Amino acid sequence: MSKAKTIIAIVCLLLPAEAFALIMNEVAWMGTSEQWQNEWIELYNEEDRTINLKGWILKNQNENLLIQLQGSIEPFSYFLLERTDDSTLPEIEADQIYKGSLNNRGEYLILLNENGETIDELDCSLGWPAGDNEAKRTMERKNDSWQTSFVTGGTPKKANSKSEEVSKKPLKTVSRPKSAFPSLLSIGFSISFAFTTIFYLKLNKKT
């Protein structure tokens, strides 16, 4: 091997392996208010490059949910997976339809690239850390943690919600009983003023 080829080989060994920042960003494990089966999962590409999803897999630990991803995801974009058909979220077009379901008691989800390497994983086997089944609020990623969406139905293919998006109810006006002290003080002052005035008038008459 020539010196040039040897240097190139060493450089290649020293270079870090190509990594993708594709994450599970939101999970509607509880379905929607229209139908509990209307589950969906949102992926997000944190990279500034398009990711080809051919050969990628999203699955749970026992593989009764196994989604062979297709298509591609643009830089800083969302990829929406809808269960069974595209009517899960009628107002938003799915990027891919999948079959299978998410257990309301929790799941262990794993995202693998085309080489079988784990790119992202979500260990919720002991229970979902966020999301509200009754209010149908999704589980959203927040940095390295998870939050219950502040928006009913979640934020599919949009930035995750913030606390100020909660609809605030007007404050109730509480009627408090008025104290009798100010009224008594006013009456006392009026009587005192009247006596002072009478005394002053009488004093002026004498002089």
FENFEN-V912360 format. One record per residue. N is the residue number from 1. RES is the residue in one letter. D_LAST is the distance of its C-alpha to the last C-alpha in whole Angstrom. Layout:
n:N res:RES d_last:D_LAST
n:N res:RES d_last:D_LAST
This chain:
n:1 res:M d_last:132
n:2 res:S d_last:131
n:3 res:K d_last:128
n:4 res:A d_last:126
n:5 res:K d_last:127
n:6 res:T d_last:126
n:7 res:I d_last:123
n:8 res:I d_last:122
n:9 res:A d_last:122
n:10 res:I d_last:120
n:11 res:V d_last:117
n:12 res:C d_last:118
n:13 res:L d_last:118
n:14 res:L d_last:114
n:15 res:L d_last:112
n:16 res:P d_last:110
n:17 res:A d_last:111
n:18 res:E d_last:110
n:19 res:A d_last:107
n:20 res:F d_last:105
n:21 res:A d_last:101
n:22 res:L d_last:101
n:23 res:I d_last:99
n:24 res:M d_last:98
n:25 res:N d_last:95
n:26 res:E d_last:94
n:27 res:V d_last:95
n:28 res:A d_last:95
n:29 res:W d_last:96
n:30 res:M d_last:94
n:31 res:G d_last:95
n:32 res:T d_last:93
n:33 res:S d_last:91
n:34 res:E d_last:94
n:35 res:Q d_last:96
n:36 res:W d_last:97
n:37 res:Q d_last:100
n:38 res:N d_last:99
n:39 res:E d_last:99
n:40 res:W d_last:99
n:41 res:I d_last:99
n:42 res:E d_last:98
n:43 res:L d_last:99
n:44 res:Y d_last:98
n:45 res:N d_last:99
n:46 res:E d_last:97
n:47 res:E d_last:100
n:48 res:D d_last:100
n:49 res:R d_last:104
n:50 res:T d_last:105
n:51 res:I d_last:107
n:52 res:N d_last:110
n:53 res:L d_last:110
n:54 res:K d_last:113
n:55 res:G d_last:115
n:56 res:W d_last:111
n:57 res:I d_last:110
n:58 res:L d_last:107
n:59 res:K d_last:108
n:60 res:N d_last:107
n:61 res:Q d_last:108
n:62 res:N d_last:111
n:63 res:E d_last:112
n:64 res:N d_last:111
n:65 res:L d_last:109
n:66 res:L d_last:111
n:67 res:I d_last:110
n:68 res:Q d_last:112
n:69 res:L d_last:110
n:70 res:Q d_last:111
n:71 res:G d_last:110
n:72 res:S d_last:107
n:73 res:I d_last:104
n:74 res:E d_last:102
n:75 res:P d_last:100
n:76 res:F d_last:97
n:77 res:S d_last:97
n:78 res:Y d_last:97
n:79 res:F d_last:100
n:80 res:L d_last:100
n:81 res:L d_last:102
n:82 res:E d_last:102
n:83 res:R d_last:104
n:84 res:T d_last:106
n:85 res:D d_last:105
n:86 res:D d_last:103
n:87 res:S d_last:101
n:88 res:T d_last:99
n:89 res:L d_last:96
n:90 res:P d_last:97
n:91 res:E d_last:95
n:92 res:I d_last:96
n:93 res:E d_last:100
n:94 res:A d_last:102
n:95 res:D d_last:104
n:96 res:Q d_last:106
n:97 res:I d_last:107
n:98 res:Y d_last:108
n:99 res:K d_last:109
n:100 res:G d_last:108
n:101 res:S d_last:104
n:102 res:L d_last:102
n:103 res:N d_last:101
n:104 res:N d_last:98
n:105 res:R d_last:98
n:106 res:G d_last:99
n:107 res:E d_last:101
n:108 res:Y d_last:103
n:109 res:L d_last:103
n:110 res:I d_last:105
n:111 res:L d_last:106
n:112 res:L d_last:109
n:113 res:N d_last:110
n:114 res:E d_last:114
n:115 res:N d_last:115
n:116 res:G d_last:114
n:117 res:E d_last:111
n:118 res:T d_last:108
n:119 res:I d_last:105
n:120 res:D d_last:102
n:121 res:E d_last:102
n:122 res:L d_last:100
n:123 res:D d_last:100
n:124 res:C d_last:98
n:125 res:S d_last:101
n:126 res:L d_last:98
n:127 res:G d_last:96
n:128 res:W d_last:94
n:129 res:P d_last:91
n:130 res:A d_last:89
n:131 res:G d_last:89
n:132 res:D d_last:88
n:133 res:N d_last:90
n:134 res:E d_last:88
n:135 res:A d_last:85
n:136 res:K d_last:89
n:137 res:R d_last:87
n:138 res:T d_last:90
n:139 res:M d_last:91
n:140 res:E d_last:90
n:141 res:R d_last:91
n:142 res:K d_last:88
n:143 res:N d_last:89
n:144 res:D d_last:92
n:145 res:S d_last:90
n:146 res:W d_last:89
n:147 res:Q d_last:86
n:148 res:T d_last:86
n:149 res:S d_last:85
n:150 res:F d_last:82
n:151 res:V d_last:83
n:152 res:T d_last:85
n:153 res:G d_last:89
n:154 res:G d_last:88
n:155 res:T d_last:89
n:156 res:P d_last:93
n:157 res:K d_last:94
n:158 res:K d_last:90
n:159 res:A d_last:88
n:160 res:N d_last:87
n:161 res:S d_last:84
n:162 res:K d_last:80
n:163 res:S d_last:78
n:164 res:E d_last:75
n:165 res:E d_last:78
n:166 res:V d_last:77
n:167 res:S d_last:75
n:168 res:K d_last:71
n:169 res:K d_last:69
n:170 res:P d_last:66
n:171 res:L d_last:63
n:172 res:K d_last:62
n:173 res:T d_last:58
n:174 res:V d_last:57
n:175 res:S d_last:54
n:176 res:R d_last:52
n:177 res:P d_last:50
n:178 res:K d_last:46
n:179 res:S d_last:44
n:180 res:A d_last:41
n:181 res:F d_last:39
n:182 res:P d_last:38
n:183 res:S d_last:37
n:184 res:L d_last:35
n:185 res:L d_last:33
n:186 res:S d_last:32
n:187 res:I d_last:31
n:188 res:G d_last:29
n:189 res:F d_last:27
n:190 res:S d_last:26
n:191 res:I d_last:25
n:192 res:S d_last:23
n:193 res:F d_last:21
n:194 res:A d_last:20
n:195 res:F d_last:19
n:196 res:T d_last:17
n:197 res:T d_last:16
n:198 res:I d_last:15
n:199 res:F d_last:13
n:200 res:Y d_last:11
n:201 res:L d_last:10
n:202 res:K d_last:9
n:203 res:L d_last:6
n:204 res:N d_last:5
n:205 res:K d_last:5
n:206 res:K d_last:4
n:207 res:T d_last:0
